[in-house]
Amino acid sequence: MNDSSDIGSLHTMMGSTDSMTECRMNMVNNQFMSDIVLIVGTGNQKQRIFCHKLFLVTASKYFATMLSSGFKKTTMTEITLEDTDSTCFLEILRFVYSNRMNITSDNVQEICNLSERYLFPDVLVHASEFLLKSVTEKNVLQILQLNRRCKFENVDARCLDIITRNPMLYFKEKSITSLDADSLELIFKARRINCSDYQLLEVLEKWKKVGNADLIQSKAKAETNLKAIIENTPRSLKCNTLDVFGSLTNELDDSMDFRINSKNPIFLLGMGIYFEPECKNLSVSAQIREIYARRPVETAHGELSIENTDTVNILDAFLPCTKLLPQQDYRIILSQDAVCVKMTSCVHDNIEVKFKQSHSFLAYFLYMDCND
């Protein structure tokens, strides 16, 4: 930084720029017309930062109160800020002076922490906008975790909207087990999510086993509360249901072929499958594959969601969001036989499902269309 106090040197440092923003940026940690010095940091990490009271008091209630009349520090020319990261504090000052900041995923938490401590509300707004713009389908779990210190409601809402639309995709990721208990609690509290309690409990079971001894012990303490949240939170699906109509038969089958006869693809999230009333505590996997392909497109997993000892049970099997293309033949292969209905049909204004056989074991498709 340039410590020159004469105006000629300041103009030389600024160069030929006519930008007010650039001029103010160059005033950060500049001795020219500085009327206060902040000593930021601890021990050997302390840094003297030249500041201007006018910028500080107009951006921060903390400094406005500290530097107002009636306080001892009003006439002081130096203030020490202990336990404060000088690099992040300088970034805050750059924003205060010029409305610009080099904010990243590495420093956003500390910038939020300092902005809350020293009452820089506009910096918090900027940090919120940064995180919100950073959210993608690939990094959504990381951003949700990153936001725990900042706790921006709009960022949480954006992350949860993505996760709850396609939870089975994220439940497969290794990073789900790295979330802290607070992040997992937000997911478990979702009132609308495309999975069942069974999948949430599976995630909890996997999560509690990952980490070192101290972390596993900490997770064990949180497990009871998280399990209670899963079991006591009323929730519904965040997708559409395409019912399959037909009459029940005594026929059993473990595979079914169908085609989507519609202009646009649909995004399959799960299915309801008929099983005999004797089937209890049933867990089933269902492979979705293109008929002429060697590998499955995706695999669904589920458990009994409705128990009816008089007729049939319906098992909800969920899978990561899977794109089904129009005029493409698909096959569902179950891990065990299911009860079928015959004379099947689906009633929808824009979606037609053509079944290759005269029977189906599906009660419904769970899906989103291109507009969801």
C-alpha positions as CSV (number, residue, x, y, z in Angstrom):
1,M,0.0,0.0,0.0
2,N,1.2,3.6,-0.7
3,D,1.7,5.5,2.6
4,S,2.4,8.9,0.9
5,S,0.4,11.7,2.5
6,D,0.7,14.3,-0.2
7,I,-1.9,14.8,-2.9
8,G,0.6,14.7,-5.8
9,S,1.7,11.2,-4.8
10,L,-2.0,10.1,-4.5
11,H,-2.7,11.3,-8.1
12,T,0.4,9.5,-9.3
13,M,-0.8,6.3,-7.6
14,M,-4.3,6.6,-9.1
15,G,-2.9,7.1,-12.6
16,S,-5.2,8.4,-15.3
17,T,-8.4,6.8,-14.1
18,D,-11.5,9.1,-13.9
19,S,-13.6,6.4,-12.1
20,M,-14.8,7.4,-8.6
21,T,-15.0,3.7,-7.7
22,E,-11.3,3.2,-8.6
23,C,-10.3,6.3,-6.7
24,R,-12.1,5.1,-3.6
25,M,-10.7,1.6,-4.0
26,N,-7.2,3.2,-3.9
27,M,-8.1,5.0,-0.7
28,V,-8.3,1.6,1.2
29,N,-5.5,1.4,3.7
30,N,-4.1,4.6,2.3
31,Q,-2.5,7.1,4.7
32,F,-3.7,10.1,2.6
33,M,-6.2,12.0,4.7
34,S,-6.5,9.0,7.1
35,D,-7.8,10.1,10.5
36,I,-7.8,6.7,12.2
37,V,-5.7,3.5,12.3
38,L,-7.2,0.1,13.0
39,I,-4.8,-2.4,14.4
40,V,-6.3,-5.7,13.2
41,G,-5.4,-9.2,14.2
42,T,-3.7,-11.0,17.1
43,G,0.0,-11.4,18.1
44,N,2.4,-11.5,15.2
45,Q,-0.5,-11.3,12.8
46,K,-1.5,-7.7,13.7
47,Q,-1.7,-5.3,10.8
48,R,-2.1,-1.5,10.9
49,I,-4.8,-0.4,8.5
50,F,-5.3,3.3,7.6
51,C,-8.9,4.2,7.5
52,H,-11.2,7.2,7.3
53,K,-13.9,7.7,9.9
54,L,-16.5,9.0,7.5
55,F,-16.5,5.7,5.6
56,L,-16.6,3.6,8.8
57,V,-19.4,5.5,10.6
58,T,-21.7,5.5,7.5
59,A,-21.3,1.8,6.9
60,S,-21.3,0.4,10.4
61,K,-23.4,1.1,13.5
62,Y,-20.6,-0.4,15.5
63,F,-18.1,2.2,14.5
64,A,-20.7,4.9,14.4
65,T,-21.4,4.3,18.1
66,M,-17.7,3.9,18.9
67,L,-16.7,7.1,17.2
68,S,-19.6,9.3,18.2
69,S,-19.4,12.1,20.7
70,G,-19.5,11.0,24.4
71,F,-17.2,8.0,23.9
72,K,-13.6,7.8,24.9
73,K,-12.5,6.5,21.6
74,T,-14.0,9.5,19.8
75,T,-10.7,11.3,19.9
76,M,-8.5,8.3,19.7
77,T,-6.4,7.9,16.5
78,E,-5.9,4.1,16.9
79,I,-8.3,1.3,17.7
80,T,-7.3,-2.4,18.2
81,L,-9.6,-5.1,16.8
82,E,-8.6,-8.4,18.5
83,D,-9.4,-11.8,17.0
84,T,-10.1,-10.4,13.6
85,D,-8.7,-11.7,10.3
86,S,-7.0,-8.8,8.7
87,T,-7.3,-10.1,5.1
88,C,-11.1,-10.6,5.4
89,F,-11.5,-7.2,7.2
90,L,-9.6,-5.5,4.3
91,E,-12.1,-7.1,1.9
92,I,-14.9,-5.6,3.9
93,L,-13.3,-2.2,3.8
94,R,-12.9,-2.5,0.0
95,F,-16.6,-3.0,-0.2
96,V,-17.3,-0.1,2.1
97,Y,-15.1,2.2,0.1
98,S,-15.9,1.0,-3.5
99,N,-18.8,-1.4,-3.4
100,R,-16.4,-4.1,-4.7
101,M,-15.2,-7.2,-2.9
102,N,-13.2,-10.3,-3.7
103,I,-15.5,-12.7,-2.0
104,T,-15.0,-16.5,-2.5
105,S,-16.3,-19.7,-1.0
106,D,-13.1,-19.8,1.1
107,N,-13.6,-16.4,2.8
108,V,-17.4,-15.9,2.8
109,Q,-17.9,-17.4,6.2
110,E,-15.3,-15.3,7.9
111,I,-16.5,-12.2,6.0
112,C,-20.1,-12.9,7.3
113,N,-18.7,-13.5,10.8
114,L,-16.9,-10.1,10.9
115,S,-19.8,-8.3,9.2
116,E,-22.1,-9.5,11.9
117,R,-19.6,-8.6,14.7
118,Y,-18.9,-5.1,13.4
119,L,-22.4,-4.5,12.0
120,F,-21.8,-4.0,8.3
121,P,-25.3,-4.9,7.0
122,D,-24.6,-4.1,3.3
123,V,-21.7,-6.5,3.3
124,L,-24.0,-9.3,4.6
125,V,-26.4,-8.5,1.7
126,H,-23.6,-8.8,-0.8
127,A,-22.4,-12.1,0.8
128,S,-26.0,-13.4,0.6
129,E,-26.2,-12.5,-3.1
130,F,-22.8,-14.2,-3.7
131,L,-23.9,-17.5,-2.2
132,L,-27.3,-17.4,-3.9
133,K,-25.7,-16.9,-7.3
134,S,-23.2,-19.7,-6.5
135,V,-25.8,-22.4,-6.0
136,T,-25.8,-25.1,-8.7
137,E,-27.1,-28.7,-8.8
138,K,-23.6,-29.9,-8.5
139,N,-22.5,-27.9,-5.4
140,V,-25.9,-27.5,-3.6
141,L,-24.9,-29.7,-0.6
142,Q,-21.6,-27.8,-0.2
143,I,-23.4,-24.4,-0.3
144,L,-26.0,-25.6,2.2
145,Q,-23.2,-26.5,4.6
146,L,-21.3,-23.3,3.9
147,N,-24.4,-21.2,4.8
148,R,-24.7,-22.6,8.3
149,R,-22.7,-19.8,9.8
150,C,-24.2,-17.1,7.7
151,K,-27.8,-18.6,7.9
152,F,-29.2,-16.7,4.9
153,E,-32.8,-17.8,4.6
154,N,-32.9,-17.1,0.8
155,V,-29.8,-19.3,0.3
156,D,-31.3,-22.1,2.4
157,A,-34.5,-21.9,0.4
158,R,-32.7,-22.1,-2.9
159,C,-30.6,-25.1,-1.8
160,L,-33.6,-27.0,-0.3
161,D,-35.7,-26.4,-3.4
162,I,-33.0,-28.1,-5.5
163,I,-32.4,-31.0,-3.0
164,T,-36.1,-31.7,-2.3
165,R,-36.9,-32.0,-6.1
166,N,-34.4,-34.7,-6.6
167,P,-33.3,-36.0,-3.2
168,M,-32.4,-39.5,-4.3
169,L,-29.6,-38.1,-6.4
170,Y,-28.0,-36.3,-3.5
171,F,-28.6,-39.1,-1.0
172,K,-26.3,-41.2,-3.2
173,E,-23.5,-38.7,-2.9
174,K,-20.7,-39.2,-0.5
175,S,-20.8,-35.6,0.6
176,I,-24.3,-36.2,2.2
177,T,-22.4,-37.9,5.1
178,S,-20.2,-34.8,5.6
179,L,-23.0,-32.4,6.3
180,D,-23.3,-31.2,9.9
181,A,-26.4,-32.0,11.9
182,D,-28.0,-28.6,11.3
183,S,-27.8,-29.0,7.5
184,L,-29.3,-32.5,7.7
185,E,-32.0,-31.2,10.0
186,L,-33.1,-28.6,7.3
187,I,-33.5,-31.4,4.8
188,F,-35.4,-33.6,7.2
189,K,-37.8,-30.8,8.1
190,A,-38.8,-30.2,4.5
191,R,-42.6,-30.5,4.2
192,R,-42.4,-31.3,0.5
193,I,-39.8,-33.7,-0.7
194,N,-39.7,-36.5,-3.4
195,C,-38.9,-39.4,-1.1
196,S,-40.4,-41.2,1.9
197,D,-39.4,-41.5,5.6
198,Y,-37.7,-44.8,4.6
199,Q,-35.1,-43.0,2.4
200,L,-34.6,-40.3,5.0
201,L,-33.9,-42.9,7.7
202,E,-31.5,-44.6,5.3
203,V,-29.6,-41.3,5.0
204,L,-29.5,-40.9,8.7
205,E,-28.2,-44.4,9.2
206,K,-25.4,-43.9,6.7
207,W,-24.6,-40.4,8.0
208,K,-24.1,-41.4,11.6
209,K,-21.4,-44.0,10.7
210,V,-19.0,-41.7,8.9
211,G,-16.2,-39.7,10.6
212,N,-13.6,-40.1,13.2
213,A,-14.4,-41.3,16.7
214,D,-15.2,-37.8,18.1
215,L,-17.4,-36.9,15.1
216,I,-19.3,-40.2,15.3
217,Q,-19.9,-39.6,19.0
218,S,-21.2,-36.1,18.2
219,K,-23.5,-37.5,15.5
220,A,-24.8,-40.2,17.9
221,K,-26.0,-37.4,20.2
222,A,-27.8,-35.7,17.3
223,E,-29.3,-38.9,16.0
224,T,-32.3,-39.1,18.4
225,N,-33.4,-35.6,17.5
226,L,-33.0,-36.1,13.8
227,K,-34.9,-39.4,13.8
228,A,-37.8,-37.7,15.7
229,I,-37.9,-35.0,13.1
230,I,-38.2,-37.5,10.3
231,E,-40.9,-39.5,12.1
232,N,-42.9,-36.5,13.3
233,T,-42.8,-34.1,10.3
234,P,-45.8,-34.3,8.0
235,R,-44.7,-34.2,4.4
236,S,-46.0,-34.6,0.9
237,L,-44.4,-35.2,-2.5
238,K,-43.1,-32.3,-4.7
239,C,-44.0,-33.9,-8.0
240,N,-46.9,-35.1,-10.1
241,T,-48.7,-38.4,-10.0
242,L,-49.7,-40.2,-13.2
243,D,-52.2,-42.9,-12.2
244,V,-52.5,-46.2,-13.9
245,F,-56.0,-47.5,-14.1
246,G,-57.1,-51.2,-14.4
247,S,-58.6,-54.1,-12.6
248,L,-56.6,-56.3,-10.2
249,T,-55.8,-59.8,-11.3
250,N,-54.2,-62.8,-9.7
251,E,-51.3,-62.6,-12.1
252,L,-47.8,-61.9,-10.8
253,D,-44.8,-60.5,-12.8
254,D,-41.4,-58.9,-12.3
255,S,-41.0,-57.0,-15.5
256,M,-43.0,-54.6,-17.6
257,D,-42.4,-52.7,-20.9
258,F,-43.8,-49.3,-21.8
259,R,-43.3,-46.3,-24.0
260,I,-43.9,-42.6,-23.4
261,N,-46.1,-41.3,-26.3
262,S,-45.8,-37.5,-25.8
263,K,-44.1,-34.6,-27.4
264,N,-41.8,-33.8,-24.5
265,P,-39.7,-36.0,-22.2
266,I,-40.8,-36.6,-18.6
267,F,-38.6,-36.8,-15.6
268,L,-39.3,-40.0,-13.6
269,L,-38.8,-39.7,-9.8
270,G,-40.5,-42.9,-8.7
271,M,-43.4,-45.3,-9.0
272,G,-46.1,-47.0,-6.9
273,I,-46.0,-50.9,-7.2
274,Y,-48.7,-53.3,-6.3
275,F,-47.8,-56.2,-4.0
276,E,-49.8,-59.0,-2.3
277,P,-51.3,-58.2,1.1
278,E,-49.1,-60.9,2.7
279,C,-46.0,-58.9,1.9
280,K,-44.9,-57.1,5.1
281,N,-41.8,-54.9,5.7
282,L,-41.0,-55.2,2.0
283,S,-38.0,-53.6,0.4
284,V,-37.7,-53.8,-3.4
285,S,-35.4,-52.5,-6.1
286,A,-36.6,-51.7,-9.6
287,Q,-34.3,-51.2,-12.6
288,I,-35.3,-48.8,-15.3
289,R,-33.6,-49.5,-18.6
290,E,-33.9,-48.9,-22.3
291,I,-35.1,-52.2,-23.7
292,Y,-32.1,-52.5,-26.1
293,A,-29.5,-51.1,-23.7
294,R,-27.2,-53.3,-21.7
295,R,-27.1,-51.2,-18.6
296,P,-29.9,-49.8,-16.5
297,V,-30.8,-46.2,-16.9
298,E,-31.4,-46.0,-13.1
299,T,-32.4,-48.1,-10.1
300,A,-35.3,-47.3,-7.8
301,H,-35.5,-48.4,-4.2
302,G,-38.6,-48.4,-1.9
303,E,-40.6,-49.8,0.9
304,L,-44.3,-50.4,1.7
305,S,-46.0,-47.0,2.1
306,I,-49.6,-48.4,2.4
307,E,-50.6,-51.5,4.2
308,N,-54.0,-53.1,3.4
309,T,-54.5,-56.7,4.4
310,D,-57.7,-57.1,2.4
311,T,-56.6,-56.2,-1.1
312,V,-53.0,-55.2,-2.0
313,N,-50.1,-53.2,-0.7
314,I,-48.6,-50.3,-2.6
315,L,-44.8,-49.9,-2.4
316,D,-43.3,-46.5,-3.3
317,A,-40.0,-46.9,-5.0
318,F,-38.0,-43.7,-5.5
319,L,-35.0,-43.0,-7.8
320,P,-32.8,-40.1,-8.9
321,C,-34.6,-37.9,-11.4
322,T,-34.4,-39.9,-14.7
323,K,-35.2,-38.4,-18.1
324,L,-37.5,-40.6,-20.2
325,L,-37.5,-39.7,-23.8
326,P,-40.6,-39.7,-26.1
327,Q,-41.0,-42.7,-28.4
328,Q,-38.4,-44.7,-26.5
329,D,-39.1,-48.2,-25.2
330,Y,-38.3,-48.8,-21.5
331,R,-38.4,-51.8,-19.2
332,I,-38.9,-52.0,-15.4
333,I,-37.4,-55.1,-13.8
334,L,-38.3,-55.8,-10.2
335,S,-36.2,-57.7,-7.6
336,Q,-39.3,-59.9,-6.9
337,D,-42.8,-60.5,-8.4
338,A,-45.6,-58.0,-8.0
339,V,-49.4,-58.0,-8.4
340,C,-50.7,-56.9,-11.7
341,V,-53.7,-55.0,-13.1
342,K,-55.0,-55.6,-16.6
343,M,-56.6,-53.3,-19.2
344,T,-54.2,-50.6,-18.0
345,S,-54.3,-47.0,-19.2
346,C,-53.1,-43.5,-18.0
347,V,-55.3,-40.5,-18.3
348,H,-53.4,-37.2,-18.9
349,D,-53.9,-34.3,-21.2
350,N,-50.3,-34.2,-22.5
351,I,-48.8,-37.6,-21.5
352,E,-49.7,-41.0,-22.9
353,V,-48.1,-44.2,-21.7
354,K,-48.3,-47.2,-24.0
355,F,-47.9,-50.5,-22.2
356,K,-46.5,-53.4,-24.3
357,Q,-48.3,-56.1,-22.2
358,S,-51.9,-56.4,-21.3
359,H,-51.1,-56.0,-17.7
360,S,-49.0,-53.8,-15.4
361,F,-47.9,-53.9,-11.7
362,L,-47.8,-50.1,-11.5
363,A,-50.3,-48.1,-9.5
364,Y,-48.8,-44.7,-10.6
365,F,-45.8,-42.9,-12.0
366,L,-44.2,-40.1,-9.9
367,Y,-42.8,-37.5,-12.3
368,M,-42.0,-33.9,-13.2
369,D,-42.5,-32.6,-16.7
370,C,-40.3,-30.1,-18.6
371,N,-42.1,-27.1,-17.0
372,D,-41.7,-28.1,-13.4
